[in-house]
Amino acid sequence: MEMETHTQRIIELARQNGMLRPSDLDAIGAPRVALTRMAANGLLRKIGRGIYHLPDIPPDEHESLLIIAKKVPQAVFCLLSALQFHQLTTQLPRRVWIAMPRGSHTPRIDYPPLKMVQFNMESYTAGIETRDCGKVTIRVYSVAKTVVDCFKHRNMIGLDVALEALRDARASGQANMDELWRLAKICRVANVMRPYLESIQ
């Protein structure tokens, strides 16, 4: 009887939160092992290590981002993952790209594959947007900050990717010149971007 009560509470919690981690069960006094039992019985769906949601929720196109957002709340999606989120690239990144403050340890996550980039605090905090995806809030850099980051890390992702992002962001009206210049100065990449920005004004 008690297990049935736990099951009902867990289902209700999953409806409220969108996703569940074992630690979420502490708030309702349910044993963590209940998650694996419920998944085995088809009452929950396991979508990553230690991440579950209700089986009737259709897969989200940003599911890998949601898993990371749930596990690493301070992560900000950046570079290729931010480009994909803002629909500024046709590439499908093989890893989820996150920004963390300098000195952070890489989160120990088996799935999805992760690529962490460390930013100084001023660059890390600039241009963060919060977006609600279902019932999970994610943090992602704005279009302008993402474009600037692509130039900053052009050796990692390729100058061609940065140029494509700049062209697409300007053509779609998602990034204005003032904001690009402001963020380029914060990220200390204004001199690198100057000829490209001047050529599209």
Backbone as JSON Lines, residues from 0, in Angstrom:
{"i":0,"aa":"M","n":[0.84,-1.21,0.0],"ca":[0.0,0.0,0.0],"c":[0.88,1.26,0.0]}
{"i":1,"aa":"E","n":[1.95,1.19,0.83],"ca":[2.84,2.35,0.91],"c":[3.53,2.6,-0.43]}
{"i":2,"aa":"M","n":[3.88,1.49,-1.14],"ca":[4.54,1.63,-2.44],"c":[3.61,2.31,-3.43]}
{"i":3,"aa":"E","n":[2.3,1.97,-3.36],"ca":[1.33,2.61,-4.25],"c":[1.28,4.12,-3.99]}
{"i":4,"aa":"T","n":[1.34,4.51,-2.72],"ca":[1.32,5.93,-2.37],"c":[2.56,6.62,-2.92]}
{"i":5,"aa":"H","n":[3.72,5.97,-2.76],"ca":[4.96,6.53,-3.31],"c":[4.84,6.7,-4.82]}
{"i":6,"aa":"T","n":[4.3,5.7,-5.48],"ca":[4.16,5.75,-6.94],"c":[3.32,6.95,-7.36]}
{"i":7,"aa":"Q","n":[2.19,7.13,-6.68],"ca":[1.31,8.26,-7.01],"c":[2.02,9.59,-6.78]}
{"i":8,"aa":"R","n":[2.75,9.69,-5.68],"ca":[3.46,10.94,-5.38],"c":[4.55,11.21,-6.42]}
{"i":9,"aa":"I","n":[5.24,10.15,-6.82],"ca":[6.33,10.31,-7.79],"c":[5.76,10.73,-9.15]}
{"i":10,"aa":"I","n":[4.65,10.14,-9.55],"ca":[4.02,10.52,-10.82],"c":[3.6,11.99,-10.78]}
{"i":11,"aa":"E","n":[3.04,12.41,-9.64],"ca":[2.62,13.8,-9.49],"c":[3.84,14.74,-9.54]}
{"i":12,"aa":"L","n":[4.93,14.34,-8.9],"ca":[6.16,15.13,-8.91],"c":[6.73,15.23,-10.32]}
{"i":13,"aa":"A","n":[6.67,14.13,-11.06],"ca":[7.15,14.13,-12.46],"c":[6.3,15.07,-13.31]}
{"i":14,"aa":"R","n":[5.0,15.12,-13.06],"ca":[4.13,16.05,-13.8],"c":[4.51,17.5,-13.5]}
{"i":15,"aa":"Q","n":[4.85,17.77,-12.25],"ca":[5.19,19.15,-11.85],"c":[6.56,19.57,-12.4]}
{"i":16,"aa":"N","n":[7.54,18.67,-12.29],"ca":[8.93,19.02,-12.61],"c":[9.31,18.79,-14.06]}
{"i":17,"aa":"G","n":[8.57,17.91,-14.75],"ca":[8.94,17.57,-16.12],"c":[9.97,16.45,-16.17]}
{"i":18,"aa":"M","n":[11.01,16.53,-15.33],"ca":[12.03,15.48,-15.22],"c":[12.3,15.22,-13.75]}
{"i":19,"aa":"L","n":[12.75,14.0,-13.47],"ca":[13.07,13.63,-12.09],"c":[14.49,13.11,-11.99]}
{"i":20,"aa":"R","n":[15.15,13.49,-10.9],"ca":[16.42,12.89,-10.51],"c":[16.19,12.19,-9.18]}
{"i":21,"aa":"P","n":[17.0,11.19,-8.83],"ca":[16.8,10.49,-7.55],"c":[16.71,11.44,-6.36]}
{"i":22,"aa":"S","n":[17.52,12.51,-6.36],"ca":[17.51,13.43,-5.22],"c":[16.18,14.17,-5.07]}
{"i":23,"aa":"D","n":[15.41,14.26,-6.17],"ca":[14.1,14.95,-6.09],"c":[13.12,14.2,-5.18]}
{"i":24,"aa":"L","n":[13.34,12.9,-5.02],"ca":[12.41,12.1,-4.21],"c":[12.54,12.38,-2.72]}
{"i":25,"aa":"D","n":[13.67,12.98,-2.31],"ca":[13.86,13.27,-0.89],"c":[12.76,14.2,-0.37]}
{"i":26,"aa":"A","n":[12.3,15.11,-1.24],"ca":[11.29,16.1,-0.82],"c":[9.96,15.45,-0.48]}
{"i":27,"aa":"I","n":[9.69,14.27,-1.06],"ca":[8.39,13.62,-0.79],"c":[8.56,12.34,0.03]}
{"i":28,"aa":"G","n":[9.79,12.1,0.49],"ca":[10.04,10.95,1.36],"c":[9.9,9.6,0.68]}
{"i":29,"aa":"A","n":[10.12,9.56,-0.62],"ca":[10.02,8.29,-1.37],"c":[11.41,7.69,-1.55]}
{"i":30,"aa":"P","n":[11.53,6.36,-1.51],"ca":[12.84,5.74,-1.71],"c":[13.31,5.88,-3.15]}
{"i":31,"aa":"R","n":[14.6,6.11,-3.33],"ca":[15.15,6.34,-4.67],"c":[15.0,5.13,-5.57]}
{"i":32,"aa":"V","n":[15.01,3.95,-4.98],"ca":[14.89,2.72,-5.77],"c":[13.54,2.65,-6.5]}
{"i":33,"aa":"A","n":[12.58,3.44,-6.03],"ca":[11.25,3.45,-6.67],"c":[11.34,3.86,-8.14]}
{"i":34,"aa":"L","n":[12.31,4.73,-8.46],"ca":[12.45,5.19,-9.85],"c":[12.78,4.03,-10.79]}
{"i":35,"aa":"T","n":[13.72,3.18,-10.4],"ca":[14.09,2.06,-11.27],"c":[12.95,1.06,-11.38]}
{"i":36,"aa":"R","n":[12.23,0.85,-10.28],"ca":[11.07,-0.06,-10.32],"c":[9.99,0.47,-11.26]}
{"i":37,"aa":"M","n":[9.72,1.76,-11.14],"ca":[8.67,2.36,-11.98],"c":[9.08,2.36,-13.45]}
{"i":38,"aa":"A","n":[10.38,2.56,-13.71],"ca":[10.85,2.49,-15.1],"c":[10.7,1.08,-15.65]}
{"i":39,"aa":"A","n":[11.01,0.07,-14.82],"ca":[10.87,-1.33,-15.24],"c":[9.42,-1.69,-15.53]}
{"i":40,"aa":"N","n":[8.5,-1.03,-14.82],"ca":[7.07,-1.29,-15.02],"c":[6.43,-0.39,-16.07]}
{"i":41,"aa":"G","n":[7.24,0.46,-16.7],"ca":[6.71,1.32,-17.76],"c":[6.0,2.57,-17.27]}
{"i":42,"aa":"L","n":[6.11,2.86,-15.96],"ca":[5.44,4.05,-15.41],"c":[6.29,5.31,-15.59]}
{"i":43,"aa":"L","n":[7.6,5.1,-15.77],"ca":[8.52,6.21,-16.05],"c":[9.42,5.78,-17.2]}
{"i":44,"aa":"R","n":[10.02,6.76,-17.88],"ca":[10.98,6.46,-18.93],"c":[12.33,7.04,-18.53]}
{"i":45,"aa":"K","n":[13.35,6.2,-18.59],"ca":[14.71,6.66,-18.27],"c":[15.3,7.28,-19.52]}
{"i":46,"aa":"I","n":[15.7,8.56,-19.45],"ca":[16.22,9.22,-20.65],"c":[17.71,9.54,-20.54]}
{"i":47,"aa":"G","n":[18.29,9.24,-19.4],"ca":[19.72,9.45,-19.18],"c":[20.05,8.88,-17.83]}
{"i":48,"aa":"R","n":[21.33,8.82,-17.51],"ca":[21.69,8.25,-16.21],"c":[21.13,9.1,-15.09]}
{"i":49,"aa":"G","n":[20.22,8.49,-14.3],"ca":[19.62,9.2,-13.17],"c":[18.61,10.26,-13.56]}
{"i":50,"aa":"I","n":[18.09,10.2,-14.8],"ca":[17.07,11.18,-15.24],"c":[15.88,10.42,-15.8]}
{"i":51,"aa":"Y","n":[14.7,10.75,-15.3],"ca":[13.48,10.06,-15.71],"c":[12.39,11.07,-16.02]}
{"i":52,"aa":"H","n":[11.46,10.69,-16.91],"ca":[10.22,11.45,-17.01],"c":[9.07,10.53,-17.4]}
{"i":53,"aa":"L","n":[7.87,11.08,-17.43],"ca":[6.69,10.25,-17.7],"c":[6.74,9.73,-19.13]}
{"i":54,"aa":"P","n":[6.28,8.5,-19.34],"ca":[6.39,7.9,-20.68],"c":[5.51,8.56,-21.74]}
{"i":55,"aa":"D","n":[4.45,9.28,-21.32],"ca":[3.55,9.88,-22.31],"c":[4.05,11.24,-22.81]}
{"i":56,"aa":"I","n":[5.2,11.69,-22.3],"ca":[5.77,12.97,-22.79],"c":[6.58,12.68,-24.04]}
{"i":57,"aa":"P","n":[6.24,13.32,-25.18],"ca":[7.0,13.06,-26.4],"c":[8.44,13.54,-26.26]}
{"i":58,"aa":"P","n":[9.38,12.89,-26.94],"ca":[10.78,13.32,-26.85],"c":[10.91,14.77,-27.29]}
{"i":59,"aa":"D","n":[11.71,15.53,-26.56],"ca":[11.94,16.94,-26.88],"c":[13.16,17.06,-27.78]}
{"i":60,"aa":"E","n":[13.09,17.97,-28.76],"ca":[14.24,18.13,-29.67],"c":[15.48,18.6,-28.91]}
{"i":61,"aa":"H","n":[15.27,19.19,-27.74],"ca":[16.4,19.66,-26.94],"c":[16.63,18.75,-25.73]}
{"i":62,"aa":"E","n":[16.26,17.49,-25.86],"ca":[16.3,16.59,-24.7],"c":[17.68,16.53,-24.05]}
{"i":63,"aa":"S","n":[18.73,16.48,-24.86],"ca":[20.08,16.38,-24.28],"c":[20.41,17.65,-23.48]}
{"i":64,"aa":"L","n":[19.91,18.81,-23.94],"ca":[20.12,20.05,-23.19],"c":[19.36,20.02,-21.86]}
{"i":65,"aa":"L","n":[18.16,19.47,-21.91],"ca":[17.34,19.41,-20.7],"c":[17.99,18.52,-19.65]}
{"i":66,"aa":"I","n":[18.59,17.42,-20.1],"ca":[19.26,16.5,-19.16],"c":[20.41,17.23,-18.48]}
{"i":67,"aa":"I","n":[21.22,17.95,-19.26],"ca":[22.36,18.68,-18.69],"c":[21.87,19.79,-17.76]}
{"i":68,"aa":"A","n":[20.83,20.51,-18.18],"ca":[20.3,21.61,-17.36],"c":[19.83,21.1,-16.0]}
{"i":69,"aa":"K","n":[19.28,19.9,-15.99],"ca":[18.8,19.31,-14.75],"c":[19.97,18.88,-13.86]}
{"i":70,"aa":"K","n":[21.02,18.34,-14.5],"ca":[22.15,17.82,-13.73],"c":[23.17,18.9,-13.35]}
{"i":71,"aa":"V","n":[23.33,19.91,-14.22],"ca":[24.34,20.95,-13.98],"c":[23.67,22.33,-14.14]}
{"i":72,"aa":"P","n":[22.93,22.78,-13.12],"ca":[22.13,24.01,-13.26],"c":[22.95,25.26,-13.6]}
{"i":73,"aa":"Q","n":[24.24,25.28,-13.22],"ca":[25.05,26.48,-13.49],"c":[25.61,26.49,-14.91]}
{"i":74,"aa":"A","n":[25.43,25.42,-15.66],"ca":[25.93,25.36,-17.04],"c":[25.16,26.33,-17.93]}
{"i":75,"aa":"V","n":[25.88,26.95,-18.86],"ca":[25.24,27.8,-19.88],"c":[25.58,27.18,-21.23]}
{"i":76,"aa":"F","n":[24.57,26.91,-22.05],"ca":[24.83,26.3,-23.35],"c":[25.46,27.33,-24.28]}
{"i":77,"aa":"C","n":[26.53,26.91,-24.94],"ca":[27.32,27.85,-25.71],"c":[27.75,27.24,-27.05]}
{"i":78,"aa":"L","n":[28.41,28.07,-27.85],"ca":[29.04,27.65,-29.1],"c":[28.11,26.78,-29.95]}
{"i":79,"aa":"L","n":[28.52,25.57,-30.33],"ca":[27.72,24.8,-31.29],"c":[26.34,24.44,-30.76]}
{"i":80,"aa":"S","n":[26.22,24.18,-29.45],"ca":[24.91,23.85,-28.88],"c":[23.99,25.07,-28.89]}
{"i":81,"aa":"A","n":[24.55,26.25,-28.61],"ca":[23.76,27.48,-28.67],"c":[23.37,27.81,-30.11]}
{"i":82,"aa":"L","n":[24.29,27.61,-31.04],"ca":[23.97,27.82,-32.47],"c":[22.8,26.95,-32.89]}
{"i":83,"aa":"Q","n":[22.85,25.68,-32.48],"ca":[21.78,24.76,-32.84],"c":[20.46,25.19,-32.18]}
{"i":84,"aa":"F","n":[20.53,25.59,-30.91],"ca":[19.33,26.02,-30.19],"c":[18.69,27.22,-30.89]}
{"i":85,"aa":"H","n":[19.51,28.15,-31.35],"ca":[19.0,29.36,-32.02],"c":[18.76,29.14,-33.52]}
{"i":86,"aa":"Q","n":[18.96,27.91,-33.97],"ca":[18.76,27.53,-35.38],"c":[19.63,28.37,-36.31]}
{"i":87,"aa":"L","n":[20.89,28.5,-35.91],"ca":[21.85,29.26,-36.72],"c":[22.88,28.35,-37.38]}
{"i":88,"aa":"T","n":[22.67,27.06,-37.31],"ca":[23.6,26.15,-37.96],"c":[22.86,24.91,-38.43]}
{"i":89,"aa":"T","n":[23.38,24.32,-39.47],"ca":[22.81,23.05,-39.96],"c":[23.57,21.88,-39.34]}
{"i":90,"aa":"Q","n":[24.67,22.19,-38.64],"ca":[25.46,21.12,-38.02],"c":[24.73,20.55,-36.81]}
{"i":91,"aa":"L","n":[24.91,19.25,-36.61],"ca":[24.39,18.59,-35.41],"c":[25.59,18.25,-34.53]}
{"i":92,"aa":"P","n":[25.82,19.03,-33.46],"ca":[27.0,18.76,-32.64],"c":[26.95,17.37,-32.02]}
{"i":93,"aa":"R","n":[28.1,16.7,-32.01],"ca":[28.16,15.35,-31.42],"c":[28.2,15.41,-29.9]}
{"i":94,"aa":"R","n":[28.52,16.6,-29.37],"ca":[28.57,16.78,-27.93],"c":[27.76,18.01,-27.54]}
{"i":95,"aa":"V","n":[27.36,18.07,-26.28],"ca":[26.68,19.25,-25.77],"c":[27.75,20.19,-25.23]}
{"i":96,"aa":"W","n":[27.77,21.43,-25.76],"ca":[28.78,22.42,-25.37],"c":[28.23,23.29,-24.25]}
{"i":97,"aa":"I","n":[28.98,23.34,-23.14],"ca":[28.56,24.18,-22.02],"c":[29.71,25.1,-21.61]}
{"i":98,"aa":"A","n":[29.33,26.27,-21.1],"ca":[30.3,27.21,-20.52],"c":[30.18,27.14,-19.01]}
{"i":99,"aa":"M","n":[31.33,27.2,-18.35],"ca":[31.38,27.22,-16.88],"c":[32.42,28.27,-16.47]}
{"i":100,"aa":"P","n":[32.32,28.78,-15.25],"ca":[33.32,29.75,-14.79],"c":[34.71,29.12,-14.74]}
{"i":101,"aa":"R","n":[35.73,29.94,-14.99],"ca":[37.11,29.45,-14.94],"c":[37.39,28.79,-13.59]}
{"i":102,"aa":"G","n":[38.06,27.66,-13.64],"ca":[38.38,26.93,-12.41],"c":[37.38,25.84,-12.07]}
{"i":103,"aa":"S","n":[36.29,25.74,-12.87],"ca":[35.28,24.7,-12.62],"c":[35.81,23.33,-13.03]}
{"i":104,"aa":"H","n":[35.33,22.31,-12.32],"ca":[35.65,20.94,-12.71],"c":[34.65,20.48,-13.76]}
{"i":105,"aa":"T","n":[35.11,19.65,-14.69],"ca":[34.2,19.11,-15.7],"c":[33.18,18.2,-15.01]}
{"i":106,"aa":"P","n":[31.87,18.44,-15.22],"ca":[30.86,17.58,-14.6],"c":[31.05,16.13,-15.03]}
{"i":107,"aa":"R","n":[30.86,15.21,-14.09],"ca":[31.01,13.79,-14.39],"c":[29.66,13.26,-14.86]}
{"i":108,"aa":"I","n":[29.5,13.25,-16.16],"ca":[28.23,12.82,-16.76],"c":[28.54,11.82,-17.88]}
{"i":109,"aa":"D","n":[27.88,10.68,-17.84],"ca":[28.09,9.66,-18.87],"c":[27.38,10.02,-20.17]}
{"i":110,"aa":"Y","n":[26.17,10.56,-20.01],"ca":[25.34,10.86,-21.18],"c":[24.53,12.1,-20.88]}
{"i":111,"aa":"P","n":[24.38,12.99,-21.85],"ca":[24.99,13.0,-23.19],"c":[26.46,13.42,-23.13]}
{"i":112,"aa":"P","n":[27.22,13.15,-24.21],"ca":[28.63,13.56,-24.24],"c":[28.74,15.08,-24.09]}
{"i":113,"aa":"L","n":[29.74,15.51,-23.36],"ca":[29.84,16.9,-22.94],"c":[31.17,17.52,-23.38]}
{"i":114,"aa":"K","n":[31.13,18.8,-23.73],"ca":[32.35,19.57,-23.99],"c":[32.23,20.85,-23.18]}
{"i":115,"aa":"M","n":[33.13,21.01,-22.2],"ca":[33.07,22.18,-21.35],"c":[34.13,23.2,-21.77]}
{"i":116,"aa":"V","n":[33.72,24.47,-21.82],"ca":[34.64,25.58,-22.11],"c":[34.6,26.5,-20.89]}
{"i":117,"aa":"Q","n":[35.77,26.91,-20.41],"ca":[35.82,27.78,-19.23],"c":[35.97,29.24,-19.65]}
{"i":118,"aa":"F","n":[35.13,30.09,-19.07],"ca":[35.15,31.53,-19.36],"c":[35.51,32.29,-18.09]}
{"i":119,"aa":"N","n":[36.16,33.46,-18.25],"ca":[36.33,34.31,-17.07],"c":[34.95,34.82,-16.66]}
{"i":120,"aa":"M","n":[34.84,35.32,-15.44],"ca":[33.51,35.6,-14.88],"c":[32.74,36.64,-15.69]}
{"i":121,"aa":"E","n":[33.41,37.67,-16.19],"ca":[32.71,38.71,-16.97],"c":[32.14,38.12,-18.25]}
{"i":122,"aa":"S","n":[32.92,37.3,-18.92],"ca":[32.48,36.69,-20.17],"c":[31.42,35.61,-19.91]}
{"i":123,"aa":"Y","n":[31.58,34.89,-18.8],"ca":[30.63,33.82,-18.45],"c":[29.24,34.39,-18.17]}
{"i":124,"aa":"T","n":[29.18,35.53,-17.47],"ca":[27.87,36.07,-17.05],"c":[27.2,36.93,-18.13]}
{"i":125,"aa":"A","n":[27.95,37.35,-19.15],"ca":[27.39,38.24,-20.17],"c":[26.52,37.46,-21.16]}
{"i":126,"aa":"G","n":[25.34,38.02,-21.45],"ca":[24.51,37.48,-22.53],"c":[23.76,36.2,-22.23]}
{"i":127,"aa":"I","n":[23.57,35.88,-20.94],"ca":[22.82,34.66,-20.59],"c":[21.32,34.92,-20.74]}
{"i":128,"aa":"E","n":[20.64,34.02,-21.43],"ca":[19.18,34.04,-21.51],"c":[18.64,32.78,-20.84]}
{"i":129,"aa":"T","n":[17.5,32.92,-20.17],"ca":[16.85,31.72,-19.61],"c":[15.63,31.41,-20.47]}
{"i":130,"aa":"R","n":[15.48,30.16,-20.79],"ca":[14.35,29.73,-21.62],"c":[13.65,28.57,-20.94]}
{"i":131,"aa":"D","n":[12.32,28.6,-20.96],"ca":[11.54,27.48,-20.42],"c":[11.27,26.49,-21.53]}
{"i":132,"aa":"C","n":[11.79,25.29,-21.37],"ca":[11.54,24.19,-22.31],"c":[10.71,23.17,-21.57]}
{"i":133,"aa":"G","n":[9.4,23.2,-21.8],"ca":[8.52,22.35,-21.01],"c":[8.56,22.88,-19.58]}
{"i":134,"aa":"K","n":[8.92,22.01,-18.64],"ca":[8.98,22.43,-17.24],"c":[10.41,22.55,-16.75]}
{"i":135,"aa":"V","n":[11.35,22.51,-17.67],"ca":[12.76,22.65,-17.3],"c":[13.28,23.97,-17.86]}
{"i":136,"aa":"T","n":[13.94,24.76,-17.01],"ca":[14.53,26.03,-17.44],"c":[15.97,25.79,-17.85]}
{"i":137,"aa":"I","n":[16.32,26.27,-19.03],"ca":[17.71,26.14,-19.46],"c":[18.33,27.53,-19.6]}
{"i":138,"aa":"R","n":[19.65,27.58,-19.48],"ca":[20.4,28.83,-19.65],"c":[21.23,28.69,-20.91]}
{"i":139,"aa":"V","n":[21.06,29.64,-21.81],"ca":[21.76,29.6,-23.1],"c":[22.21,31.02,-23.43]}
{"i":140,"aa":"Y","n":[23.35,31.14,-24.09],"ca":[23.8,32.48,-24.47],"c":[22.94,33.03,-25.59]}
{"i":141,"aa":"S","n":[22.76,34.35,-25.58],"ca":[22.0,35.04,-26.62],"c":[22.68,34.81,-27.97]}
{"i":142,"aa":"V","n":[21.97,35.15,-29.03],"ca":[22.52,35.0,-30.38],"c":[23.81,35.81,-30.52]}
{"i":143,"aa":"A","n":[23.78,37.08,-30.08],"ca":[24.96,37.95,-30.23],"c":[26.15,37.39,-29.45]}
{"i":144,"aa":"K","n":[25.91,36.94,-28.21],"ca":[27.0,36.38,-27.4],"c":[27.54,35.11,-28.03]}
{"i":145,"aa":"T","n":[26.66,34.3,-28.6],"ca":[27.08,33.05,-29.24],"c":[27.98,33.34,-30.43]}
{"i":146,"aa":"V","n":[27.59,34.33,-31.23],"ca":[28.4,34.7,-32.4],"c":[29.79,35.15,-31.94]}
{"i":147,"aa":"V","n":[29.82,36.01,-30.92],"ca":[31.1,36.51,-30.4],"c":[31.95,35.35,-29.87]}
{"i":148,"aa":"D","n":[31.32,34.44,-29.14],"ca":[32.05,33.28,-28.6],"c":[32.63,32.42,-29.72]}
{"i":149,"aa":"C","n":[31.91,32.33,-30.84],"ca":[32.41,31.55,-31.97],"c":[33.71,32.15,-32.53]}
{"i":150,"aa":"F","n":[33.79,33.47,-32.54],"ca":[35.05,34.11,-32.98],"c":[36.14,33.92,-31.93]}
{"i":151,"aa":"K","n":[35.76,34.03,-30.67],"ca":[36.73,33.86,-29.58],"c":[37.34,32.46,-29.63]}
{"i":152,"aa":"H","n":[36.52,31.47,-29.93],"ca":[36.97,30.07,-29.92],"c":[37.03,29.49,-31.34]}
{"i":153,"aa":"R","n":[37.4,30.36,-32.29],"ca":[37.42,29.95,-33.7],"c":[38.43,28.82,-33.95]}
{"i":154,"aa":"N","n":[39.48,28.75,-33.14],"ca":[40.46,27.67,-33.31],"c":[39.87,26.32,-32.93]}
{"i":155,"aa":"M","n":[38.84,26.36,-32.09],"ca":[38.2,25.13,-31.62],"c":[37.1,24.67,-32.57]}
{"i":156,"aa":"I","n":[36.34,25.62,-33.1],"ca":[35.18,25.24,-33.91],"c":[35.3,25.59,-35.39]}
{"i":157,"aa":"G","n":[36.29,26.44,-35.73],"ca":[36.51,26.81,-37.13],"c":[36.0,28.21,-37.44]}
{"i":158,"aa":"L","n":[36.82,28.98,-38.15],"ca":[36.42,30.35,-38.53],"c":[35.21,30.33,-39.46]}
{"i":159,"aa":"D","n":[35.11,29.29,-40.29],"ca":[33.97,29.2,-41.21],"c":[32.64,29.13,-40.46]}
{"i":160,"aa":"V","n":[32.65,28.44,-39.32],"ca":[31.43,28.33,-38.5],"c":[31.09,29.69,-37.91]}
{"i":161,"aa":"A","n":[32.1,30.41,-37.44],"ca":[31.89,31.75,-36.86],"c":[31.34,32.72,-37.9]}
{"i":162,"aa":"L","n":[31.9,32.68,-39.11],"ca":[31.44,33.58,-40.18],"c":[30.01,33.26,-40.6]}
{"i":163,"aa":"E","n":[29.69,31.97,-40.69],"ca":[28.32,31.57,-41.04],"c":[27.34,32.04,-39.97]}
{"i":164,"aa":"A","n":[27.73,31.9,-38.71],"ca":[26.87,32.33,-37.6],"c":[26.64,33.83,-37.65]}
{"i":165,"aa":"L","n":[27.7,34.6,-37.92],"ca":[27.57,36.06,-38.01],"c":[26.64,36.45,-39.16]}
{"i":166,"aa":"R","n":[26.85,35.86,-40.32],"ca":[26.0,36.17,-41.49],"c":[24.53,35.84,-41.21]}
{"i":167,"aa":"D","n":[24.29,34.66,-40.67],"ca":[22.91,34.22,-40.42],"c":[22.24,35.06,-39.34]}
{"i":168,"aa":"A","n":[23.01,35.4,-38.31],"ca":[22.45,36.21,-37.21],"c":[22.06,37.59,-37.7]}
{"i":169,"aa":"R","n":[22.88,38.18,-38.55],"ca":[22.58,39.5,-39.1],"c":[21.43,39.43,-40.11]}
{"i":170,"aa":"A","n":[21.45,38.42,-40.98],"ca":[20.41,38.29,-42.01],"c":[19.04,38.06,-41.4]}
{"i":171,"aa":"S","n":[19.0,37.34,-40.28],"ca":[17.71,37.04,-39.64],"c":[17.29,38.13,-38.65]}
{"i":172,"aa":"G","n":[18.17,39.13,-38.47],"ca":[17.84,40.21,-37.54],"c":[17.9,39.83,-36.08]}
{"i":173,"aa":"Q","n":[18.59,38.72,-35.77],"ca":[18.63,38.24,-34.38],"c":[19.76,38.88,-33.55]}
{"i":174,"aa":"A","n":[20.65,39.61,-34.21],"ca":[21.75,40.24,-33.47],"c":[22.03,41.6,-34.09]}
{"i":175,"aa":"N","n":[22.0,42.65,-33.25],"ca":[22.29,43.98,-33.8],"c":[23.76,44.35,-33.56]}
{"i":176,"aa":"M","n":[24.24,45.31,-34.35],"ca":[25.65,45.68,-34.34],"c":[26.12,46.16,-32.97]}
{"i":177,"aa":"D","n":[25.3,46.99,-32.31],"ca":[25.72,47.54,-31.01],"c":[25.99,46.43,-30.0]}
{"i":178,"aa":"E","n":[25.09,45.45,-29.99],"ca":[25.23,44.34,-29.05],"c":[26.45,43.48,-29.4]}
{"i":179,"aa":"L","n":[26.68,43.25,-30.68],"ca":[27.85,42.48,-31.11],"c":[29.15,43.18,-30.69]}
{"i":180,"aa":"W","n":[29.21,44.5,-30.91],"ca":[30.4,45.26,-30.53],"c":[30.61,45.22,-29.01]}
{"i":181,"aa":"R","n":[29.52,45.44,-28.27],"ca":[29.61,45.46,-26.79],"c":[30.17,44.15,-26.26]}
{"i":182,"aa":"L","n":[29.62,43.04,-26.76],"ca":[30.04,41.72,-26.29],"c":[31.44,41.35,-26.79]}
{"i":183,"aa":"A","n":[31.77,41.83,-28.0],"ca":[33.12,41.57,-28.54],"c":[34.18,42.22,-27.65]}
{"i":184,"aa":"K","n":[33.86,43.41,-27.1],"ca":[34.81,44.08,-26.2],"c":[34.91,43.33,-24.87]}
{"i":185,"aa":"I","n":[33.77,42.89,-24.34],"ca":[33.78,42.14,-23.07],"c":[34.62,40.87,-23.22]}
{"i":186,"aa":"C","n":[34.46,40.21,-24.36],"ca":[35.17,38.94,-24.59],"c":[36.56,39.13,-25.2]}
{"i":187,"aa":"R","n":[36.97,40.41,-25.33],"ca":[38.31,40.76,-25.83],"c":[38.61,40.15,-27.19]}
{"i":188,"aa":"V","n":[37.64,40.3,-28.08],"ca":[37.81,39.77,-29.43],"c":[37.4,40.81,-30.48]}
{"i":189,"aa":"A","n":[37.29,42.07,-30.05],"ca":[36.84,43.15,-30.94],"c":[37.78,43.33,-32.13]}
{"i":190,"aa":"N","n":[39.08,43.25,-31.9],"ca":[40.03,43.44,-33.0],"c":[39.92,42.33,-34.04]}
{"i":191,"aa":"V","n":[39.67,41.12,-33.58],"ca":[39.51,39.98,-34.5],"c":[38.24,40.15,-35.33]}
{"i":192,"aa":"M","n":[37.16,40.61,-34.68],"ca":[35.87,40.71,-35.36],"c":[35.72,41.97,-36.21]}
{"i":193,"aa":"R","n":[36.52,42.99,-35.91],"ca":[36.34,44.29,-36.55],"c":[36.2,44.22,-38.09]}
{"i":194,"aa":"P","n":[37.12,43.57,-38.82],"ca":[36.98,43.56,-40.28],"c":[35.71,42.87,-40.76]}
{"i":195,"aa":"Y","n":[35.28,41.84,-40.03],"ca":[34.07,41.1,-40.43],"c":[32.82,41.91,-40.13]}
{"i":196,"aa":"L","n":[32.81,42.6,-38.98],"ca":[31.67,43.45,-38.64],"c":[31.56,44.63,-39.6]}
{"i":197,"aa":"E","n":[32.71,45.23,-39.92],"ca":[32.69,46.39,-40.81],"c":[32.24,46.0,-42.21]}
{"i":198,"aa":"S","n":[32.54,44.78,-42.61],"ca":[32.19,44.36,-43.98],"c":[30.69,44.09,-44.16]}
{"i":199,"aa":"I","n":[29.97,43.91,-43.05],"ca":[28.52,43.62,-43.18],"c":[27.66,44.78,-42.7]}
{"i":200,"aa":"Q","n":[28.28,45.91,-42.33],"ca":[27.46,47.05,-41.86],"c":[26.64,47.63,-42.99]}
